[in-house]
Amino acid sequence: MESPQTPVLGSRATVQAPADVGGLASEGDEQPVTTVRPKRGVPEGLWLKCGGCLDTIFRKEAEAMLNVCPKCGHHWYVSARQRVAQLLDEGTFEEWDAELAPTDPLGFRDRKPYAERLVAEQRRTGLTDAVLTGTGMIRARRVACGVTDSAFIMGSMGSVVGERLTRLVERATHDKLPLIIVSASGGGARMHEGILSLMQMAKVSAALARYSEAGGLFISVLTNPTMGGVAASFASLGDLVFAEPKALIGFAGPRTIKATIRIELPKEFQTSEFLLEHGFIDRIVARKDLKSEIARAIDYCCSGWSKDSASS
Amino acid sequence: MARGLHRLPLERPIYEIQDRIAELEAAPVGSAEQEEIRKLRRELVEVQKEIFAGLDPWQTVEVARHPDRPKTSDYLSLVFDEFVELHGDKSFRDDPAMLTGFAKLDQHRVVVVGTQKGKTLEERQACHFGCAHPEGYRKAMGKMRMAAKYGLPVICLIDTPGAYPGLGAEERGQAQVIAESMFMMASLPIPIVCVVIGEGGSGGALGIGVGDRVAVLEHAYYSVISPEGCAGILWKSAEHKAAAATALRMRSADLRELGVVDAVIEEPAGGAHRDPRQMAIRLKTYLLKSLKELTTEQPDDLVAKRYEKFRRMGQFLETAAS
């Protein structure tokens, strides 16, 4: 499902300094910086430069390791489709609400009209908006699953992301399914849809409150980057919060914070490890273990809740 | 209140007339002068109306941030018959940027939660200019939870540029507390009325903004991001803040049209800061009307309707499934 231009391994997440990630808002017109560095006589894209160790890595090797650097273990960007393929049992994903499409409620225009930006992002990523939702199996356990893609307008949440996630949560409540949402959003709430984007934070959170009251298990997986309005809503509301190693996670962007308090920020500031240390994350889970860790947590928490509904 | 100390350029014609009136009044007043003063007063009202009816989006932001604009603490004394402040989040610190406590509103006993900007420079600095820390949101959550336990309605007054962006705020879970607060407010079985009285800055505002009724004062704004922040990211320079303020559609009439607020509370001629008492009366009228409607509802219905209210927000296309 990837368009030819989709950056395969490297991304802004792996190459750009965390300081380039905005706070509550998003920047969409920059293409993710691809790490593809063409070499003389070698087909483009065969080798990639790791954003962690800066070493040159054979692409096939990294792909076999789920887009993790075989040398240093740095977790690279994965698209929402790749994530679904990595996490769910092969061929079990059934997409929901694919027919929802973004519109331009404000007639928003910065240096480029939002309507044009949407078309360009859709063409570039092969997605209609920044989240994929649906159902599938994780080691034979049925789940409701949502994955945001940080390549689509910085993975920011506008009306479609909010609506798809809300429907996902409502359906998970109704069908008594464990809920997994994998976040990758440097953008937070999407500026181009203004106040309506902000309200999606309340909308999804309210749906999660109902889901929780009904007894559902929500596992939130934070990946690089999870910032702003996404971090300040559903991503932080998991019964269990897992994070991939060294992901950038926080409320305000590091640049905003630097500009406000004018001091150097600690080296590990706003990383998964920083959040774990301060008590906001249950476990840091390497990508290769994510599937089995989620399956195990489901077995602990909802062996009673979802069994009777497995057939529905 | 110290009116007229901070003069916005857009208000210049108003101050010119006021100064002329003051000049005339200072000298011995004959009948000709009295006639002139009466004429000027009529003109003053007209000029105020005209200027404030024609504010552009950026000017609205300036008015919403006007240093003389009534703050949460002003409304606490002007609107309510009693305010019993309750401090602390029982965990880390008392955040002065979040005011919480019991209050009486005519016959209603309520809990008020509001972001506070402070009035003197010292207060402003202590309040971080209205930017609450995680302990502020924890304090708000604690008081709202207590309100629910004892069946007291909650009134939220919102006036913040945003939740504080800082090292300590991140260490103590700024994102986490805003998410938790919305999550909690979504299911509190008591009436919640939220009013944006000045700045409705992003997640910091929404963190105490999930209510059965959400209103906004006429010249307040409510936005996903500050116009400066938006301009910095999308236009690469904060100088484009006026263009961003326009594009974001953050003013009261826009919010009403987009279905985000239930009501716009009209401000006195020349803005809330020209007549805080009159503004307080209008705010009180709105609060009483809302409480009258909401206190007759069953708790379950309240929560269900609140859910539906936010559930409807957003705009998207939905084509028939292929």
Boltz contact constraints between the chains, C-beta under 6 A:
constraints:
  - contact:
      token1: [A, 22]
      token2: [B, 233]
      max_distance: 6.0
  - contact:
      token1: [A, 24]
      token2: [B, 202]
      max_distance: 6.0
  - contact:
      token1: [A, 24]
      token2: [B, 225]
      max_distance: 6.0
  - contact:
      token1: [A, 25]
      token2: [B, 225]
      max_distance: 6.0
  - contact:
      token1: [A, 25]
      token2: [B, 233]
      max_distance: 6.0
  - contact:
      token1: [A, 27]
      token2: [B, 233]
      max_distance: 6.0
  - contact:
      token1: [A, 99]
      token2: [B, 318]
      max_distance: 6.0
  - contact:
      token1: [A, 99]
      token2: [B, 319]
      max_distance: 6.0
  - contact:
      token1: [A, 99]
      token2: [B, 321]
      max_distance: 6.0
  - contact:
      token1: [A, 100]
      token2: [B, 316]
      max_distance: 6.0
  - contact:
      token1: [A, 100]
      token2: [B, 318]
      max_distance: 6.0
  - contact:
      token1: [A, 101]
      token2: [B, 317]
      max_distance: 6.0
  - contact:
      token1: [A, 103]
      token2: [B, 315]
      max_distance: 6.0
  - contact:
      token1: [A, 103]
      token2: [B, 316]
      max_distance: 6.0
  - contact:
      token1: [A, 103]
      token2: [B, 317]
      max_distance: 6.0
  - contact:
      token1: [A, 105]
      token2: [B, 315]
      max_distance: 6.0
  - contact:
      token1: [A, 106]
      token2: [B, 249]
      max_distance: 6.0
  - contact:
      token1: [A, 108]
      token2: [B, 247]
      max_distance: 6.0
  - contact:
      token1: [A, 110]
      token2: [B, 234]
      max_distance: 6.0
  - contact:
      token1: [A, 110]
      token2: [B, 235]
      max_distance: 6.0
  - contact:
      token1: [A, 159]
      token2: [B, 314]
      max_distance: 6.0
  - contact:
      token1: [A, 159]
      token2: [B, 315]
      max_distance: 6.0
  - contact:
      token1: [A, 159]
      token2: [B, 316]
      max_distance: 6.0
  - contact:
      token1: [A, 160]
      token2: [B, 316]
      max_distance: 6.0
  - contact:
      token1: [A, 162]
      token2: [B, 314]
      max_distance: 6.0
  - contact:
      token1: [A, 163]
      token2: [B, 314]
      max_distance: 6.0
  - contact:
      token1: [A, 163]
      token2: [B, 316]
      max_distance: 6.0
  - contact:
      token1: [A, 189]
      token2: [B, 224]
      max_distance: 6.0
  - contact:
      token1: [A, 191]
      token2: [B, 224]
      max_distance: 6.0
  - contact:
      token1: [A, 191]
      token2: [B, 225]
      max_distance: 6.0
  - contact:
      token1: [A, 191]
      token2: [B, 230]
      max_distance: 6.0
  - contact:
      token1: [A, 194]
      token2: [B, 224]
      max_distance: 6.0
  - contact:
      token1: [A, 194]
      token2: [B, 248]
      max_distance: 6.0
  - contact:
      token1: [A, 194]
      token2: [B, 249]
      max_distance: 6.0
  - contact:
      token1: [A, 195]
      token2: [B, 222]
      max_distance: 6.0
  - contact:
      token1: [A, 195]
      token2: [B, 224]
      max_distance: 6.0
  - contact:
      token1: [A, 195]
      token2: [B, 260]
      max_distance: 6.0
  - contact:
      token1: [A, 196]
      token2: [B, 314]
      max_distance: 6.0
  - contact:
      token1: [A, 197]
      token2: [B, 224]
      max_distance: 6.0
  - contact:
      token1: [A, 198]
      token2: [B, 206]
      max_distance: 6.0
  - contact:
      token1: [A, 198]
      token2: [B, 224]
      max_distance: 6.0
  - contact:
      token1: [A, 199]
      token2: [B, 260]
      max_distance: 6.0
  - contact:
      token1: [A, 199]
      token2: [B, 313]
      max_distance: 6.0
  - contact:
      token1: [A, 200]
      token2: [B, 314]
      max_distance: 6.0
  - contact:
      token1: [A, 202]
      token2: [B, 182]
      max_distance: 6.0
  - contact:
      token1: [A, 202]
      token2: [B, 206]
      max_distance: 6.0
  - contact:
      token1: [A, 202]
      token2: [B, 210]
      max_distance: 6.0
  - contact:
      token1: [A, 202]
      token2: [B, 310]
      max_distance: 6.0
  - contact:
      token1: [A, 203]
      token2: [B, 310]
      max_distance: 6.0
  - contact:
      token1: [A, 203]
      token2: [B, 313]
      max_distance: 6.0
  - contact:
      token1: [A, 205]
      token2: [B, 182]
      max_distance: 6.0
  - contact:
      token1: [A, 205]
      token2: [B, 183]
      max_distance: 6.0
  - contact:
      token1: [A, 206]
      token2: [B, 186]
      max_distance: 6.0
  - contact:
      token1: [A, 206]
      token2: [B, 307]
      max_distance: 6.0
  - contact:
      token1: [A, 206]
      token2: [B, 310]
      max_distance: 6.0
  - contact:
      token1: [A, 209]
      token2: [B, 183]
      max_distance: 6.0
  - contact:
      token1: [A, 209]
      token2: [B, 186]
      max_distance: 6.0
  - contact:
      token1: [A, 209]
      token2: [B, 187]
      max_distance: 6.0
  - contact:
      token1: [A, 229]
      token2: [B, 203]
      max_distance: 6.0
  - contact:
      token1: [A, 231]
      token2: [B, 175]
      max_distance: 6.0
  - contact:
      token1: [A, 232]
      token2: [B, 175]
      max_distance: 6.0
  - contact:
      token1: [A, 232]
      token2: [B, 178]
      max_distance: 6.0
  - contact:
      token1: [A, 232]
      token2: [B, 179]
      max_distance: 6.0
  - contact:
      token1: [A, 232]
      token2: [B, 203]
      max_distance: 6.0
  - contact:
      token1: [A, 233]
      token2: [B, 179]
      max_distance: 6.0
  - contact:
      token1: [A, 236]
      token2: [B, 175]
      max_distance: 6.0
  - contact:
      token1: [A, 236]
      token2: [B, 176]
      max_distance: 6.0
  - contact:
      token1: [A, 236]
      token2: [B, 179]
      max_distance: 6.0
  - contact:
      token1: [A, 237]
      token2: [B, 179]
      max_distance: 6.0
  - contact:
      token1: [A, 237]
      token2: [B, 183]
      max_distance: 6.0
  - contact:
      token1: [A, 250]
      token2: [B, 170]
      max_distance: 6.0
  - contact:
      token1: [A, 251]
      token2: [B, 174]
      max_distance: 6.0
  - contact:
      token1: [A, 251]
      token2: [B, 175]
      max_distance: 6.0
  - contact:
      token1: [A, 252]
      token2: [B, 165]
      max_distance: 6.0
  - contact:
      token1: [A, 256]
      token2: [B, 165]
      max_distance: 6.0
  - contact:
      token1: [A, 257]
      token2: [B, 165]
      max_distance: 6.0
  - contact:
      token1: [A, 257]
      token2: [B, 166]
      max_distance: 6.0
  - contact:
      token1: [A, 260]
      token2: [B, 165]
      max_distance: 6.0
  - contact:
      token1: [A, 261]
      token2: [B, 166]
      max_distance: 6.0
  - contact:
      token1: [A, 278]
      token2: [B, 171]
      max_distance: 6.0
  - contact:
      token1: [A, 280]
      token2: [B, 173]
      max_distance: 6.0
  - contact:
      token1: [A, 280]
      token2: [B, 176]
      max_distance: 6.0
